Structure formats: C-alpha cells, structure tokens
C-alpha cells in the first residue's frame, strides 16, 4: 500500500502512536502494516483498552483456557496476557526503536490504577513490570497524581522509561517536566547513562472539552443573547487551548539552560503526548484535535477509528504554535465566565484513575464468566 495522509505528520517531527491493542494486531500483521503505511511509531494501552480486547471476543480463549486449567487467578491471567501483548507490540516496533536511536518505537503498559496514590507501591510495580516485559522499547505508564509525580522522579533517577498518564493541565504537566529533570540530574550524579532514559507526558484532551462544554451548555439556558454569543465562541476551545499553552511551557522548560546541560550529556526531552484524541461531540470534526496540534517534539496517540479518519481527510500542516496567545485568552475567558477550569482538571484526573480501576475490575468479572464457559466446554 501507499503511504497514507497519516504518514505526513512525520514531516513536522511529530510521532503517531496507536491508542489500541488486541492480539489480532500482531497475528494478522496489521500493526506492521500500520508502521509501514501510516508511519506508526508506538502503541499505548490502558486497563479500559485491555478490558475491551480480552472480553470482547474469542482470540484470547485458547490462552485463557490453558491458564484456567493451571489454576491461575484472574489477576495473574490479566498480568500474563497483557504482558504478552505488550511484548509482541514491542517486537513489531523494535525496528523503529533501533532506527531512531531509542527516540521512538515504544509500546506502553500501565500499572494498576489502584496504585495511583501510593509512591512505593508504584515504584515496586514499575520495576516488576519492566523486568518481566524484558524489552528495551517498553514504557511503563504511571498516573500523574501528586504521588505519581514523586514516584516518577525516583523512577527516572533509576534510569526507567516512563509514560506519565492522566495529565489534564499545563500545571500538572509542569510538575511532571520538572520531576523529569530532577530525576535526570540525580541519575547523572550517580554516573548513570542519560541516553538510556526516555519519557512522554500524556495530556488527555477531549475529556476537557466534554466537561467544559457541558457547563457552557447549561449556562446558555439562562444567558442573555450577548452572553450566549460569548459562550458559543468558547465552546470546543478548552482542550486545544490547554494543549497549546502546555506546549509553550514545554519549550520554555526544555529550552532552558538547566536542561541543556543534561542534553549535552545525552538526555532526551520529555515529549508531550496528545491523548484522548477521539472526538466525543458529533458537532466537531472527527480529526479536530489531531489537525489542531501538529508540531515538533510531540506524540499524537489515536484509536483506530480516528486513524481511519486521518487516512481519509486529515489536513496536515504545522498548527501547534498557531494561536498560542489566543489559547491563553480562551482559557482566561473560560474562567471569567465562571467556569472553574482548575477544578475540572483535578476532577478529570481523579475520574480517570477511577475509570481505569473500574475497567480492571470489570475485566476480572468478565474473566470469571469466561472461566465458567471455557472450562465447561
């Protein structure tokens, strides 16, 4: 096949990762084809994605039956199957990792959300998962909670490759970026190899618009005509504005002398990763977030549905730094009309942890049903 429209974002030094996983991606050769045709250079997963993969069909039944017969518990089965999938993804992506000198080509696996508020447990689990996956191009995902920030810093100081997830604001991002640099500085003091460390910071976007737009729609019900016009102009601007402001913060932090000293020793920047990129509101384009945030030193991770839309009608041009001042003004105006944006960011992070934890528990229940079904067959 020919290179698709999605492939074109590489022209602007942006990486495309897939926000999806299932075993058929590897057994069918589909992931390898995406690497060749779409320029795909990474893959992310989370408990919700794994829940849908493991409980949504029969492709895991053979492996599950063997593990059930061995008397494995549901948490053990989840751990084994997800690790195998990530290893297979990492193997497909290994040529990308090698070709880019470790800048790209990563498969990402998440520690359980129930650990999000426990520093030492998170560190222990990341070390266990990294050891058991045994692939240089695996990133372990750590939620960017306040406790996660501390765990992340220590993990970077020990030379780990980490994807910090569930970030929603430039302030949350800034804490993570500074923790990254602190971790690198400590690793450098210990004589560690900075070139072996890699990290991305995942900012979840569409969920921000969903929350803010809901409040805007409610406010419109009692607003005057002039006020409704103002509110309508703000609708659908919160997420991309947050991303653009965060990108400016990224440039400031990693362009400063403090990081440049580390860069001279081989340190990589911690790239912002745009996550939650599927459009939730049908009034918006299905490539709204992708088109607005194309720019260098970033990663965009998309589900299959969005990737299909990108192939068909994505308009590719460097948009990430367009309207940076307007983005600041949009966020200011959203606050001025009475929306607690900082509260929304914090609520979204807590809800994200709860959602992933719920998905994990639902998966365990689905495995109970599958256990009865397969062992009775």
PyMOL commands that set and color helices and strands:
alter all, ss='L'
color gray80, all
select helices_A, chain A and resi 5-12+24-27+30-37+47-55+61-69+74-99+113-115+119-133+146-157+170-189+194-196+206-220+225-234+238-255+257-263+288-292+304-313+324-336+341-376
alter helices_A, ss='H'
color red, helices_A
select strands_A, chain A and resi 14-19+40-44+106-110+138-143+162-167+199-204+271-275+298-302
alter strands_A, ss='S'
color yellow, strands_A
deselect
rebuild
show_as cartoon
